[in-house]
């Protein structure tokens, strides 16, 4: 089986596994799948991927949408999983005034480092994370100032 066929098969498996919890699923590129899940479904979606041994968690990143076309300002937590050349991103949108997602550390203990970064840089609280200490910023950093938000000013 060539790499393209393996990648397509991996992404199709991911779609099948996540279908019950997916709000939407789109292919932004040939080897990528973005699945939008509600924050209440995040832990279950990650548990399914971990249980079925679909790839590994490569990173958790954030996105700031301060002026969306409609609705209120949002933050997104993006959970990137890789299986060979296939990249699956679970996208969880949360309002800025309630920027909280649950920890996935019980399913993937190594996620703690990414969860700390998400909280520190974007202000997304990760409820239940085992270590909420600062990772990059100095201890005296102003706690309500998030350097990767678009409204951050130096």
PATORDREN-150314 format. One record per atom (N, C-alpha, C, CB): x, y, z; residue number from 1; residue in one letter. Coordinates in pm, whole numbers, plus 50000, padded with zeros to 5 digits. Glycine has a CB too. Layout:
N
       u       v       w   num   residu
       X       Y       Z   NUM        A
...
This chain:
154
       u       v       w   num   residu
   50085   49883   50000     1        X
   50000   50000   50000     1        X
   50090   50124   50000     1        X
   49903   49999   50123     1        X
   50063   50219   49909     2        X
   50145   50340   49903     2        X
   50104   50439   50012     2        X
   50134   50405   49765     2        X
   50184   50542   50029     3        X
   50162   50637   50138     3        X
   50029   50712   50125     3        X
   50277   50738   50143     3        X
   49992   50744   50003     4        X
   49866   50816   49981     4        X
   49747   50728   50024     4        X
   49852   50857   49831     4        X
   49751   50602   49987     5        X
   49643   50510   50024     5        X
   49638   50491   50175     5        X
   49663   50374   49953     5        X
   49755   50478   50239     6        X
   49761   50465   50384     6        X
   49705   50589   50454     6        X
   49905   50440   50429     6        X
   49739   50706   50401     7        X
   49691   50831   50459     7        X
   49540   50842   50446     7        X
   49759   50951   50391     7        X
   49488   50813   50328     8        X
   49343   50816   50308     8        X
   49272   50718   50400     8        X
   49309   50785   50162     8        X
   49328   50600   50415     9        X
   49268   50499   50503     9        X
   49270   50545   50648     9        X
   49341   50364   50489     9        X
   49380   50605   50691    10        X
   49390   50654   50829    10        X
   49287   50763   50856    10        X
   49531   50708   50857    10        X
   49271   50856   50761    11        X
   49174   50964   50780    11        X
   49030   50911   50777    11        X
   49192   51071   50671    11        X
   49004   50811   50692    12        X
   48871   50752   50689    12        X
   48841   50680   50820    12        X
   48858   50653   50571    12        X
   48940   50614   50877    13        X
   48922   50550   51007    13        X
   48891   50655   51113    13        X
   49049   50470   51046    13        X
   48962   50766   51110    14        X
   48937   50874   51207    14        X
   48794   50928   51193    14        X
   49038   50988   51188    14        X
   48748   50948   51071    15        X
   48611   50996   51050    15        X
   48512   50897   51110    15        X
   48582   51016   50898    15        X
   48533   50770   51084    16        X
   48443   50666   51136    16        X
   48442   50663   51289    16        X
   48483   50529   51081    16        X
   48560   50674   51349    17        X
   48569   50670   51495    17        X
   48501   50791   51560    17        X
   48715   50665   51537    17        X
   48514   50908   51497    18        X
   48469   51032   51560    18        X
   48330   51077   51517    18        X
   48565   51141   51529    18        X
   48271   51007   51421    19        X
   48142   51048   51365    19        X
   48035   51081   51471    19        X
   48090   50941   51275    19        X
   48020   51000   51576    20        X
   47915   51032   51674    20        X
   47936   51164   51749    20        X
   47905   50922   51774    20        X
   48058   51214   51752    21        X
   48087   51336   51829    21        X
   48123   51454   51741    21        X
   48199   51309   51926    21        X
   48133   51434   51612    22        X
   48175   51540   51520    22        X
   48059   51632   51486    22        X
   48232   51479   51392    22        X
   48083   51761   51505    23        X
   47987   51862   51457    23        X
   48004   51877   51306    23        X
   48007   52000   51531    23        X
   48130   51890   51265    24        X
   48164   51895   51122    24        X
   48298   51826   51104    24        X
   48170   52042   51070    24        X
   48323   51785   50981    25        X
   48452   51728   50943    25        X
   48485   51777   50803    25        X
   48450   51571   50950    25        X
   48602   51840   50788    26        X
   48644   51892   50659    26        X
   48790   51851   50633    26        X
   48629   52046   50653    26        X
   48823   51847   50505    27        X
   48958   51813   50462    27        X
   49023   51940   50405    27        X
   48958   51697   50356    27        X
   49096   52017   50487    28        X
   49157   52140   50436    28        X
   49272   52115   50339    28        X
   49207   52224   50551    28        X
   49331   51996   50348    29        X
   49436   51953   50256    29        X
   49421   51803   50237    29        X
   49581   51991   50310    29        X
   49491   51751   50140    30        X
   49478   51610   50106    30        X
   49508   51515   50223    30        X
   49570   51578   49992    30        X
   49602   51553   50307    31        X
   49643   51464   50417    31        X
   49592   51508   50553    31        X
   49794   51454   50422    31        X
   49499   51605   50554    32        X
   49452   51660   50680    32        X
   49301   51649   50694    32        X
   49495   51805   50692    32        X
   49260   51630   50819    33        X
   49118   51625   50854    33        X
   49098   51712   50977    33        X
   49071   51478   50880    33        X
   49006   51807   50968    34        X
   48968   51890   51082    34        X
   48829   51848   51128    34        X
   48972   52042   51046    34        X
   48818   51810   51254    35        X
   48690   51768   51311    35        X
   48655   51863   51424    35        X
   48696   51619   51361    35        X
   48541   51928   51412    36        X
   48493   52018   51517    36        X
   48413   51935   51616    36        X
   48406   52134   51458    36        X
   48451   51945   51744    37        X
   48377   51878   51850    37        X
   48344   51981   51958    37        X
   48459   51759   51910    37        X
   48234   51958   52026    38        X
   48199   52043   52140    38        X
   48292   52011   52255    38        X
   48051   52022   52182    38        X
   48313   52106   52344    39        X
   48405   52082   52456    39        X
   48362   51964   52541    39        X
   48416   52207   52544    39        X
   48230   51940   52554    40        X
   48181   51828   52633    40        X
   48212   51692   52569    40        X
   48031   51841   52653    40        X
   48243   51692   52439    41        X
   48275   51568   52368    41        X
   48425   51546   52352    41        X
   48209   51569   52232    41        X
   48505   51643   52392    42        X
   48649   51635   52370    42        X
   48712   51512   52435    42        X
   48716   51759   52422    42        X
   48688   51493   52562    43        X
   48751   51381   52633    43        X
   48711   51248   52572    43        X
   48713   51384   52783    43        X
   48585   51234   52536    44        X
   48539   51109   52473    44        X
   48607   51088   52339    44        X
   48387   51111   52456    44        X
   48616   51194   52258    45        X
   48681   51181   52127    45        X
   48828   51141   52142    45        X
   48670   51314   52049    45        X
   48898   51204   52236    46        X
   49038   51170   52258    46        X
   49051   51027   52312    46        X
   49103   51269   52356    46        X
   48961   50988   52401    47        X
   48964   50852   52456    47        X
   48945   50748   52346    47        X
   48855   50835   52564    47        X
   48857   50776   52251    48        X
   48835   50684   52139    48        X
   48963   50670   52056    48        X
   48718   50733   52050    48        X
   49024   50784   52025    49        X
   49149   50779   51946    49        X
   49257   50701   52021    49        X
   49198   50922   51915    49        X
   49270   50727   52151    50        X
   49372   50659   52231    50        X
   49342   50510   52242    50        X
   49381   50721   52372    50        X
   49215   50477   52266    51        X
   49175   50337   52281    51        X
   49200   50257   52153    51        X
   49027   50328   52319    51        X
   49172   50320   52040    52        X
   49190   50253   51910    52        X
   49332   50269   51857    52        X
   49091   50306   51809    52        X
   49417   50337   51935    53        X
   49556   50360   51899    53        X
   49569   50429   51763    53        X
   49632   50229   51899    53        X
   49483   50531   51744    54        X
   49491   50610   51621    54        X
   49595   50719   51642    54        X
   49352   50671   51581    54        X
   49715   50698   51596    55        X
   49819   50798   51597    55        X
   49865   50841   51735    55        X
   49773   50916   51524    55        X
   49923   50959   51740    56        X
   49976   51016   51864    56        X
   49944   51164   51868    56        X
   50129   50991   51876    56        X
   49938   51220   51988    57        X
   49916   51363   52004    57        X
   50047   51435   51971    57        X
   49868   51397   52150    57        X
   50045   51517   51867    58        X
   50165   51589   51824    58        X
   50174   51727   51889    58        X
   50166   51604   51673    58        X
   50060   51789   51918    59        X
   50060   51923   51978    59        X
   49918   51963   52013    59        X
   50123   52027   51881    59        X
   49909   52060   52101    60        X
   49784   52133   52125    60        X
   49818   52279   52102    60        X
   49725   52107   52272    60        X
   49744   52343   52015    61        X
   49769   52483   51985    61        X
   49641   52562   52005    61        X
   49823   52501   51841    61        X
   49650   52691   51994    62        X
   49533   52776   52010    62        X
   49518   52871   51894    62        X
   49542   52853   52140    62        X
   49397   52921   51879    63        X
   49366   53025   51782    63        X
   49276   53128   51848    63        X
   49298   52966   51654    63        X
   49299   53252   51818    64        X
   49218   53360   51871    64        X
   49134   53418   51757    64        X
   49307   53471   51937    64        X
   49005   53423   51777    65        X
   48913   53483   51680    65        X
   48842   53600   51750    65        X
   48808   53377   51625    65        X
   48909   53716   51763    66        X
   48850   53826   51839    66        X
   48729   53892   51772    66        X
   48953   53929   51865    66        X
   48723   53884   51640    67        X
   48611   53946   51569    67        X
   48555   53850   51464    67        X
   48655   54078   51503    67        X
   48486   53745   51511    68        X
   48428   53651   51412    68        X
   48319   53720   51332    68        X
   48372   53525   51483    68        X
   48288   53668   51213    69        X
   48186   53731   51128    69        X
   48050   53742   51197    69        X
   48171   53652   51000    69        X
   48020   53648   51283    70        X
   47895   53655   51358    70        X
   47919   53599   51498    70        X
   47781   53576   51286    70        X
   47845   53646   51592    71        X
   47859   53595   51727    71        X
   47966   53667   51808    71        X
   47889   53449   51724    71        X
   48002   53603   51918    72        X
   48096   53663   52012    72        X
   48239   53616   51986    72        X
   48055   53629   52155    72        X
   48337   53689   52040    73        X
   48477   53649   52024    73        X
   48502   53508   52078    73        X
   48569   53748   52094    73        X
   48581   53433   52004    74        X
   48608   53293   52039    74        X
   48758   53266   52049    74        X
   48546   53199   51935    74        X
   48788   53164   52125    75        X
   48919   53102   52124    75        X
   48899   52958   52080    75        X
   48990   53111   52264    75        X
   48996   52904   52012    76        X
   48989   52763   51974    76        X
   49108   52689   52031    76        X
   48984   52748   51820    76        X
   49083   52571   52083    77        X
   49188   52479   52122    77        X
   49194   52373   52013    77        X
   49161   52414   52265    77        X
   49314   52352   51958    78        X
   49333   52260   51847    78        X
   49422   52145   51893    78        X
   49394   52332   51724    78        X
   49370   52024   51884    79        X
   49439   51903   51927    79        X
   49484   51829   51802    79        X
   49348   51813   52018    79        X
   49614   51830   51776    80        X
   49670   51774   51653    80        X
   49722   51632   51678    80        X
   49783   51864   51599    80        X
   49667   51537   51602    81        X
   49709   51397   51609    81        X
   49767   51358   51474    81        X
   49589   51304   51648    81        X
   49869   51274   51477    82        X
   49933   51228   51353    82        X
   49934   51076   51349    82        X
   50077   51283   51341    82        X
   49908   51025   51230    83        X
   49917   50881   51202    83        X
   49986   50871   51066    83        X
   49773   50809   51202    83        X
   50118   50843   51067    84        X
   50193   50849   50943    84        X
   50186   50990   50887    84        X
   50139   50746   50840    84        X
   50148   51002   50760    85        X
   50136   51133   50696    85        X
   50000   51200   50722    85        X
   50159   51120   50547    85        X
   49909   51128   50786    86        X
   49776   51182   50813    86        X
   49779   51271   50938    86        X
   49673   51067   50831    86        X
   49714   51387   50928    87        X
   49705   51479   51040    87        X
   49557   51505   51068    87        X
   49781   51613   51010    87        X
   49518   51475   51191    88        X
   49382   51497   51238    88        X
   49386   51607   51342    88        X
   49319   51366   51297    88        X
   49301   51708   51325    89        X
   49291   51815   51424    89        X
   49151   51817   51481    89        X
   49326   51953   51361    89        X
   49142   51800   51613    90        X
   49016   51820   51683    90        X
   49009   51967   51719    90        X
   49003   51727   51811    90        X
   48903   52034   51676    91        X
   48887   52177   51699    91        X
   48775   52199   51801    91        X
   48857   52253   51566    91        X
   48810   52268   51909    92        X
   48713   52297   52015    92        X
   48705   52448   52033    92        X
   48752   52226   52150    92        X
   48592   52507   51998    93        X
   48573   52651   52013    93        X
   48508   52682   52147    93        X
   48488   52708   51896    93        X
   48560   52785   52213    94        X
   48504   52828   52341    94        X
   48493   52981   52339    94        X
   48592   52779   52461    94        X
   48389   53036   52401    95        X
   48379   53182   52407    95        X
   48490   53238   52497    95        X
   48240   53225   52460    95        X
   48537   53357   52465    96        X
   48643   53420   52545    96        X
   48603   53432   52692    96        X
   48677   53558   52489    96        X
   48477   53463   52719    97        X
   48435   53482   52858    97        X
   48421   53351   52935    97        X
   48302   53556   52861    97        X
   48429   53237   52866    98        X
   48419   53106   52929    98        X
   48519   53011   52862    98        X
   48272   53049   52918    98        X
   48644   53054   52859    99        X
   48749   52981   52789    99        X
   48802   52868   52876    99        X
   48865   53076   52748    99        X
   48727   52758   52878   100        X
   48762   52642   52959   100        X
   48743   52516   52875   100        X
   48675   52636   53089   100        X
   48843   52428   52881   101        X
   48832   52296   52821   101        X
   48875   52194   52926   101        X
   48920   52284   52690   101        X
   48828   52070   52915   102        X
   48870   51968   53012   102        X
   49008   51913   52977   102        X
   48767   51852   53017   102        X
   49078   51866   53077   103        X
   49208   51803   53053   103        X
   49190   51670   52980   103        X
   49283   51782   53186   103        X
   49292   51638   52901   104        X
   49295   51506   52838   104        X
   49409   51422   52896   104        X
   49311   51518   52685   104        X
   49467   51470   53005   105        X
   49581   51398   53067   105        X
   49547   51257   53114   105        X
   49633   51478   53184   105        X
   49424   51228   53161   106        X
   49396   51088   53196   106        X
   49408   50994   53076   106        X
   49257   51077   53257   106        X
   49380   51044   52957   107        X
   49391   50962   52836   107        X
   49534   50967   52779   107        X
   49289   51010   52730   107        X
   49595   51087   52784   108        X
   49728   51107   52729   108        X
   49808   51190   52829   108        X
   49722   51178   52588   108        X
   49879   51126   52921   109        X
   49950   51200   53027   109        X
   50047   51307   52975   109        X
   50026   51102   53112   109        X
   50110   51283   52862   110        X
   50206   51380   52808   110        X
   50140   51510   52762   110        X
   50282   51319   52693   110        X
   50009   51514   52755   111        X
   49939   51635   52712   111        X
   49958   51751   52809   111        X
   49791   51606   52695   111        X
   50002   51723   52928   112        X
   50015   51828   53029   112        X
   50101   51945   52982   112        X
   50073   51771   53156   112        X
   50206   51919   52911   113        X
   50294   52026   52865   113        X
   50221   52118   52768   113        X
   50420   51968   52798   113        X
   50143   52059   52679   114        X
   50066   52138   52582   114        X
   49952   52214   52650   114        X
   50011   52048   52470   114        X
   49890   52151   52749   115        X
   49781   52217   52821   115        X
   49833   52339   52895   115        X
   49715   52119   52919   115        X
   49949   52328   52954   116        X
   50009   52441   53024   116        X
   50035   52556   52927   116        X
   50139   52400   53093   116        X
   50086   52524   52810   117        X
   50114   52626   52710   117        X
   49984   52693   52663   117        X
   50188   52564   52590   117        X
   49880   52615   52640   118        X
   49750   52669   52596   118        X
   49696   52769   52699   118        X
   49648   52555   52575   118        X
   49705   52734   52824   119        X
   49658   52821   52931   119        X
   49743   52947   52940   119        X
   49659   52747   53065   119        X
   49872   52930   52941   120        X
   49965   53041   52960   120        X
   49964   53140   52843   120        X
   50104   52988   52979   120        X
   49958   53091   52722   121        X
   49970   53177   52605   121        X
   49837   53231   52552   121        X
   50040   53103   52496   121        X
   49728   53155   52573   122        X
   49598   53195   52518   122        X
   49494   53223   52626   122        X
   49547   53089   52426   122        X
   49520   53185   52749   123        X
   49421   53206   52854   123        X
   49307   53108   52852   123        X
   49367   53343   52844   123        X
   49328   52993   52792   124        X
   49228   52886   52795   124        X
   49255   52801   52919   124        X
   49231   52799   52661   124        X
   49164   52803   53013   125        X
   49179   52723   53134   125        X
   49154   52577   53101   125        X
   49083   52771   53246   125        X
   49244   52492   53148   126        X
   49228   52348   53127   126        X
   49190   52288   53262   126        X
   49361   52282   53069   126        X
   49060   52260   53277   127        X
   49012   52211   53406   127        X
   49062   52069   53431   127        X
   48859   52215   53412   127        X
   49117   52050   53550   128        X
   49164   51919   53589   128        X
   49307   51887   53548   128        X
   49075   51817   53534   128        X
   49375   51980   53483   129        X
   49512   51951   53442   129        X
   49600   51930   53565   129        X
   49569   52066   53353   129        X
   49689   51833   53561   130        X
   49766   51801   53681   130        X
   49868   51906   53722   130        X
   49835   51672   53661   130        X
   49913   51989   53627   131        X
   50014   52089   53660   131        X
   49982   52220   53588   131        X
   50156   52039   53621   131        X
   49920   52315   53656   132        X
   49884   52442   53592   132        X
   49994   52549   53601   132        X
   49758   52495   53653   132        X
   50112   52513   53649   133        X
   50220   52612   53665   133        X
   50262   52671   53531   133        X
   50342   52547   53733   133        X
   50318   52792   53537   134        X
   50370   52856   53417   134        X
   50481   52770   53357   134        X
   50422   52998   53448   134        X
   50489   52774   53225   135        X
   50587   52693   53153   135        X
   50697   52782   53095   135        X
   50518   52613   53041   135        X
   50659   52890   53028   136        X
   50755   52976   52958   136        X
   50772   53114   53023   136        X
   50711   52993   52816   136        X
   50663   53168   53071   137        X
   50665   53306   53121   137        X
   50722   53313   53262   137        X
   50523   53365   53118   137        X
   50777   53428   53299   138        X
   50833   53441   53434   138        X
   50724   53435   53541   138        X
   50912   53572   53446   138        X
   50764   53398   53661   139        X
   50668   53382   53772   139        X
   50594   53510   53803   139        X
   50740   53334   53895   139        X
   50653   53626   53775   140        X
   50587   53752   53808   140        X
   50503   53807   53691   140        X
   50691   53855   53849   140        X
   50479   53725   53589   141        X
   50399   53766   53474   141        X
   50257   53798   53519   141        X
   50398   53656   53365   141        X
   50199   53905   53466   142        X
   50060   53940   53498   142        X
   49968   53830   53448   142        X
   50021   54078   53435   142        X
   49892   53770   53538   143        X
   49817   53647   53509   143        X
   49704   53662   53408   143        X
   49760   53594   53635   143        X
   49653   53779   53383   144        X
   49544   53794   53286   144        X
   49594   53853   53153   144        X
   49434   53884   53344   144        X
   49721   53835   53125   145        X
   49782   53883   53002   145        X
   49835   53764   52925   145        X
   49896   53986   53032   145        X
   49783   53746   52802   146        X
   49813   53626   52724   146        X
   49883   53666   52593   146        X
   49683   53545   52695   146        X
   50012   53636   52580   147        X
   50091   53687   52469   147        X
   50051   53641   52329   147        X
   50230   53651   52491   147        X
   49976   53533   52315   148        X
   49938   53490   52181   148        X
   49797   53530   52141   148        X
   49952   53342   52170   148        X
   49730   53605   52227   149        X
   49601   53661   52187   149        X
   49626   53783   52098   149        X
   49515   53700   52311   149        X
   49538   53806   52007   150        X
   49557   53915   51911   150        X
   49550   54053   51975   150        X
   49454   53905   51803   150        X
   49488   54063   52092   151        X
   49481   54195   52155   151        X
   49598   54222   52250   151        X
   49351   54209   52232   151        X
   49695   54132   52255   152        X
   49812   54151   52340   152        X
   49896   54267   52288   152        X
   49897   54022   52347   152        X
   49935   54354   52379   153        X
   50021   54467   52343   153        X
   50143   54466   52432   153        X
   49945   54602   52355   153        X
   50257   54490   52373   154        X
   50382   54492   52450   154        X
   50406   54628   52510   154        X
   50500   54452   52363   154        X
